[in-house]
């Protein structure tokens, strides 16, 4: 088979690496890819936003299966364009991808189909939103409606923080804001392969969304992950699949919006059971980089199975993986490019998230730049290996959290 991976970050690096291992695969293309993906396939100079050029390339090269990485590409309707040309693509259509691209739409689906989540209301008017916050008090969660790369969310522990988030949100013309009940509990990420009402759940991970140690500072796209999460039992995973993922997929199907692709549920295990924080319509990043190395099964075969309506079992390594993100100075507010990176030999896997190559040298080219992924027999061992290898990356413009996995060290 010829496979096309769309995207250029760490998730796509991990997908290309994993898909390339399948005996079913002859060649992997990555559009546009990055310096890391070039080791596992052929980088193609097409932007992940150029839906027409991507579909034309897939047609010309007789691509057998396309796997979509970024949410922005899905929101542009890449699956619609590919399917219109008779091409096989693993990713939801534009209207279905609203599960991620519109928080209001996601909440509407959850409420209609009795999927457990926090109480909410959607606002287009600042004064009404402010009045709602004044009535309910803090802690409270403010979410801008559209795609924000994991950053348009404020968990306001004080009412002043909520007001500030509303002022920022409503400074953007025609912005819509979802205000949610604050959920207290243990948070984790559950990703599954999905097609219509069929589900193949993967092992869970726990992302660290805040930028600084101790969960301080603003939300980011994710500063590190570990997997498995031993506090999340089989019973919790089964409840998440049966109470959250299945009814959401069944609801979408009833709405005439059947889902195909990776479905990502951010879940809070509360004293009242599992509740949905958010949905994403693609594999998580950095979750992909940490979960895929634990997968012993053939990812290509799993995708083909689910698209044929089969719910396969996934084989997993007993090892624990820990991924530590190295981000640009100033992230998430800003990013750097052109800061040189030198990397010594390391035992861990290294996935590129935002890098570029020039004259044989590696440079920063984004907010999140690299992720070091180590494995061990215990979380403690994997964590020690990951941080030991992080020190082998030399760049004056990178920083990282020092406490990835600290919530669940075994």
N, C-alpha and C positions, 0 to 999 in steps of 0.2 A: 504493500500500500504506500501511496504518497500522502503525507500528512502536512497540513499547514497549521501553524500556531500563529495567531494574531496577537501582537503586543510586543513590548520592549523592556519589561521590568523583571523583577525577581521571580514573580509567579510564572511568567512565560519561560524564563530560564529553567525553572524546576519542571514545568510541563514538557518542554523540549527534551530535557535530560531523561525524564521518565518514559515518554512516548517512544523515544529512540531505542529504549531497551527491548521493545516488543519484537518478537520474531515475525510478526505480521508486517513490520514496517521495512520498507526499502529506503525511503528518504524522508527527512523532515525539513520543511522550510519554515522560517520564522520571519514574519513581516511586522516591523522592521528589524526586530531582534536587537542584540547588544553584543559587546565584546565577549561575554560569557557564553551566549547561545551559539556563537559561531563554532564552538567545539563539538556541538551535538547535532548540527544541521547546517543548512545554507541560509544565511541572512539575505532577505530580499528588501531592496530599497523602496518600500511602499509604506507610507504613513498609516498607522492603525486607524486614522480617521477617514482615509480615502476608500470608502466602501465600494465605489464603482471599480476602481483600479484593483482592489483586492479580489473582487468577484471575477473580474476579467482574467487576472493572473491564475486563479483557481481553475477556471474553465480551460484556459490555454494549456496549462501544465497537467490537466486531467487529475486534479487533486481528488483523492478518494474520501477524505474526511478533513474538515476544518474544525479546530478547537479554538474558541474565543477566550482571550484572557481579560481584557479591560471592560469595565462597565460602560465607559464612554462610547466604545465601539458598538456595544449592544444597543445603547440608547439611540444611536444614529441609524439603526435598522439594518445592521449587517446580515442578520439571519434572514430577514425578508428578501434582501437583494440576492443572497446565495440561493435560497429556495426557489425564487422566481426563475433562476437559471438552471434548476434541477440539480443543484449541488448539495451534498450532505454536509450539514453543519451542526455542531454541538454548542448550542447557545440559544436562549429564548428570543422570540421576535420582539420588535420595538414596543408594542403595546403590552406585552407580557413582562418585559424588562422594567416596566413601571413599578414592579414590586420593589425595585431598588431606586429607580430614578424619581419616584414620587412617594415620599413618606406618608402623605395623605392617602394616596391610593392603597398603599400597603395596609394602613390602619383600617380603611374602609373594608377591604377584603377580610381582614382578621375579625373585625366586629361582625360582619355579615355571616361568617361561617364558624363563629364561636371558637376562634383560636385564642388561647389565653394571652393577654397582653395588658399593659397598663392603660388606665383611663386616659382619654386625650380630647383635645379640641383643636381645630384648625382655624387660623386667623389670617386675614389680609389687611387688618386695620391695627395700627400700633396701640391706640388708646383702649380698644376692646381687649387686646392681648394683655396689656398692662393690668387692666382691671381683673382679668382672670387670674393672673399671677398674684395680685394683691389679695384676692379672695381665697386662693388655695395655699399661699405661702411657700416657703422653701423647706426641704429640698424639692426641686422641680427640674424638669428637663426641657430645654428649648432646642428644637431641631428645625433648621431651614429645610424647605421641602425637597429641593432638587438634589442633583449629584454634587457632592462636596468633597469627594475623595477621603471620606472618613473624618473630615474636619469641621463640618457645619453643625456640630452638636455641642451644647454647653450643659453639663450637669451642674446646675447652680445649687450650691449648698447654702448660700445666703440670697436673700431676695434682691439685694443690690446687684449681684452677679447676673441674675435673671433679667433685670431691667437693662443692664449694659448689653447683654446678648440680644435683647429685643431691639435696642437702638441700632446695633450693628446690622441686624437682619433687615430691619425696615428702612435702612439707608439705601438698600438696593431696590431700584424701581420694580414694582409688580412682584415683589417677593411674597412667598406664602410661608407661614410658620406653623409648625405643629408643636403644641405644648402638651407634655406628657407627665403622667404620674411618675414619681421617682420610685424605682424598684430596688429593693434591698435584698442582697443575697450573694450567691457565688456565680460569677459570670463565666461562660465558656462559649466556644464556637463549634457548631455542628454543621458539617458540609455533607451534602449527598448528591449523587448522580440521580437525575430525575427525568422522566419522560411521561407526560400526561399524569396518570395517578400512580405510576410505578416509581419505586424508590430504592436506591442502593446507598445506605448510610456509610460514611467513612468514620474513622477514629476521630475523636475530638481533640481540640487544642485549646489553650488559653492564651489569648492575645493580650498584650500590655499596651493599651491605647494612649495613655498619658505620656507626655514627652520626657518627664524627669523621674528619677528614682522615687519610690514611695507613692506612685500614682499622683504626682504633682504636675501642675502646668496644664496647658491646653491639650485637647485631643489631637491625635495624629492618625495617619493611615495604619499605624502599628509599629511598635518599637522592639518587638520580640515575642516569641511564642515557645511553648513547650507542649509535648505530646508523648504519651497519653496524659490525661488529667485524672489522677487516681481518686480524687474526690467525686468525680462524676461516674457513678456506678452504672451497671447495665440497666438497672431499673430506671434511672434518670434518663439514659439515652433512649430506652424504649418509650418512655413517656413523651420525650421530645419528638420522636418520630411519629408516634401515634396521635398525639394531641396537638402538635404544631405543624410538622411538615406535611403529613398525609392530608389533613383537612384543608390546608392551604392549597395544595395541588388539586385536590378534588373541587374546591371552590373555584379556582381559576378555570378548570375544565368546564364547569357548569356555566361560567361567564362567557364561554366561547374563546378562552385564552389559554389553551393547553401549553404547559411549560415543558421545554426540553433544554437540558444543560445542567450546570452545577447550581444547586440552590444552597445558599448559606444562611443559616439562622444564628443570630446572636441571641443567646438564651441566658436568662437569669433563673437560677434555682432558688426560689424563695420559700418562706415558711408555708406558703399556700400552694406550693408546687411550681412546675416550670412555667415561665412566662416569656413571651417574645419581646426582645428589645428592638430588633430590626431584622430585615431580610436584605440579602444581597443576591443578585442574579448571576453570580459567577463565583469561581474559586476565590477564597480569601488570599490576601497578600499582606502579611508574610505567612499565613497558615499553610499555603501550598508548599513552601520551601521546607517546612518542618514535618508535615503529614506525609507527603509523597515519598520521602526517603524511607519511611516505615512500611510502605505498601509493598508486599511481596507479589501480589497479583499483577497481571498484565492490564495496564490502564486502557490500552486500545480495545482489548477484548471486553472489558467492563462497559466501555462506552457503546460498543456495538451491541452488547447484550441488552442494555437498558433501552436503546433505540429500537430494539426488536421486541420490547415489552417484557424482558426477562429480568427478574430480581436475583442477581448472582450474589454469592457470598464472597467477601473480600478476605484474603489472607494477610496477616500483619506480623511484622517482626515484634518480638517481645522487648526489644530495646527501647530506650527513651531518647528522644531527640530534643535539643534545645537550640533555638535560633536567636542570635543577637544582631540587631540591626545597627549599622553604623550610618549615621545621618549627617547631613551638612550643617555646619555652624549656622544658627539662626532658624533652623527648621522647627515648627511647621510654617512660621510666618514667611520665611524666605529660603532660598537654596543657593548653593554655589556651583560654579562650573570652573573647569581649568585648574583646579588644585591637584597637583600630582600625587599619585598613590603608589607606594612601593609595598609589595607583599612578599614576605618570606615564605618558605615552604611550610605548609601546615597539614595537620592530620584531618581536620574538619573539612566539610564541603563548603565551598564558597559560591554563592549565587549573586549575580550582578543585578542591582536594582536601578541604578542611575549612574552609569559610567560611559565613558567614550575613550577611544584609542586614537592616538596620534603619534606617528613616527615610532611605533613600537612601544610607546609609553601609555600608561593608564591614568585617566583624569576623572575627577568628579563631574557629574552632569545631571544633577537633580537633588531633590530633598532627601530621600532615602537612597543611599549609594550602594551599600553592600550588606549581605547578611551571612554571618558565619553560622553553620549548622553542624553541631557535634552530636554524636550518639554515645550512649553508655548503658551499662546494666542497670544503673539507677539514675534518677534525675540529678542527684548530687554529682555523680561522676560526669554526666553529660555537660552539666553546667560548668564544672571545673575545666573540662577540655575546651569548651566554647570560649570561655574567657581567656584561657591561656593562648588560644589562637588569635583572638581579637587583638592581643598585644603585638602580633606579628604583622599587623597592617599599619604602615607609617604614612600619616597624612595630617598636616597641621589643621585642616579644616573639617575634621570629622569628630563626632562625639557619640556616646552610646549610654544606655542605661546599664547599671551595675547589678540590678536585682531581678533579672528575668528568671522566672521559675521559683522565686523566693516564697511564694504563697503556698507552695505544695511540695517542698523538698522532702524526698523519701530516701 
